[in-house]
Amino acid sequence: MKYISTRDSTQSVSSAQAIVRGISRESGLFVPETLPRLSGRDFAGLLADDYIGRAGKILSRFLTDFTDGEIKSCVNAAYGSGKFPQGNPVPIVKLAGGVRMLELWHGPTCAFKDMALQLLPRLLTVSMGKEAPGKEIVILVATSGDTGKAALEGFADVPGTRILVFYPQDGVSNVQKLQMTTQDGANVSVMGVRGNFDDAQTGVKQIFTDPILNARLAEKGLMFSSANSINWGRLVPQIVYYISAYLDLVKMGDIAMGDKINICVPTGNFGNILAAYYAREMGVPVGMLICASNENKVLADFIRTGIYDRRRELVLTTSPSMDILISSNLERLLFSLCEGDSDAVSAMMSDLAGSGVYTIPAKAKEKLGELFWGGFCTEAEVMDTIKETFEGQNYLADTHTAVALRVHGQYVRETGDTTAALIASTADPFKFAPSILTALTGKASEESEFGQIAALEKIAKRKAPIQIGALKNKPERFTGVVDKHEMARALRRF
Ligand SMILES: *Cc1c(COP(=O)(O)O)cnc(C)c1O
């Protein structure tokens, strides 16, 4: 299996190269040349496997330059070493009206990003062994909260890697900050930046492209890499859980093999829903892919009009991981909708960079409408949905997941399509306790964040996950804060 760039389809690399490089030379994203198709026999075989078995088989179709032994050991280290519930790391919970919640947040940091970030470090070290043997990787991350913690937890004590995370000092919640500053591991460090998320992100980009820093790193046998969601090594693990969830629905007797399901995903950078699209292209019977946005509804507008227009203010919402105006992974879908025309994709991406807007060709727009349905919901609707779902069905949804539940409801009302739907549940509600508590009680609490977690435990009649509860008494290891122009110095010290 070769990987080609969305902006230059004549460039072709192995999966290990795609994972080590992250992004192609001309800033395109790597995509598989063709998607593997699963036959009826493949599905029957996968049905009998457990999650780890399924992951191994599916990954082996994409990572053809890895040996079976390499893939098995990566998958076992990620999902079989006690960081996820044993058996099935992604349980499904049935709600009313054909809705099935696919809970992707049972990993070490309580968010769905663990599904990919527990596996990526393993895939990256194996890829390094093939492409740059003997070199050590330095991962730099700028985070607005969740990604930093999930990356730290994924890379902690992985041999051949070091990770440094920068977070905006006043831009993350207290719990998010403590999750990072108390991180264990001999190869990790965390640094606050005086500024906002954009300052931290700009600083990281400058460091990545600084020729002098890169040369000094090379002298020491080190090399930069990135853990962000455009890396193929972060996308491919996500395809696995959609295929696995379909098979679990069959196993539960909920659907028969071959029945169609819809999939609804709360979307930000378009990584998670793209994985669902790839699963569909591989043969999973999926009807509609429902893309749910919060008030930053660039994608909902795009799916209706075929015009992507980022020229608007970013709104800060209670679902911060979806507060995004440029959904990077959409580029991969465009490549597919334009049938691999990398010139067309390059032109659209340069329009986006230049004027902030692009229009897709009519034929691509038609295909987009056949595959995807887009909707959005307001902050008030998110709050209502959390309350209604808890009071009516005793199910506590986090703010991101509530966006998807709401938009799925809109879809059913507008189209009358009541096909069974899998809804991606992307975070543990306790991760966003203050918003959830406000939704349930109707008013904002004056208590500390830990006080609010305790209050939510009482209402929900369950304990917060230990990873979050234990933070209160865990010593902070990383208390450093730097100005934005001092970030490179912080890296040299690290
Ligand atoms: C990252 C994230 C999302 C958005 O996922 P994308 O792959 O960026 O579309 C949704 N919910 C939560 C909780 C997240 O952390």
The ligand as a MOL file (V3000), in Angstrom:
LIG
                    3D

  0  0  0     0  0            999 V3000
M  V30 BEGIN CTAB
M  V30 COUNTS 15 15 0 0 0
M  V30 BEGIN ATOM
M  V30 1 C -11.0910 16.3810 19.2670 0
M  V30 2 C -12.4850 16.2090 19.7580 0
M  V30 3 C -13.5980 16.2760 18.8860 0
M  V30 4 C -13.4690 16.5870 17.4090 0
M  V30 5 O -12.8950 15.5370 16.6920 0
M  V30 6 P -12.2620 15.7780 15.2270 0
M  V30 7 O -11.6190 14.5190 14.8660 0
M  V30 8 O -11.2550 16.9150 15.4280 0
M  V30 9 O -13.3690 16.1990 14.3320 0
M  V30 10 C -14.8640 16.0550 19.4240 0
M  V30 11 N -15.0330 15.8110 20.7400 0
M  V30 12 C -14.0010 15.7560 21.6150 0
M  V30 13 C -14.2670 15.5050 23.0510 0
M  V30 14 C -12.6890 15.9430 21.1510 0
M  V30 15 O -11.6740 15.9010 22.0310 0
M  V30 END ATOM
M  V30 BEGIN BOND
M  V30 1 1 1 2
M  V30 2 1 2 3
M  V30 3 2 2 14
M  V30 4 1 3 4
M  V30 5 2 3 10
M  V30 6 1 4 5
M  V30 7 1 5 6
M  V30 8 2 6 7
M  V30 9 1 6 8
M  V30 10 1 6 9
M  V30 11 1 10 11
M  V30 12 2 11 12
M  V30 13 1 12 13
M  V30 14 1 12 14
M  V30 15 1 14 15
M  V30 END BOND
M  V30 END CTAB
M  END
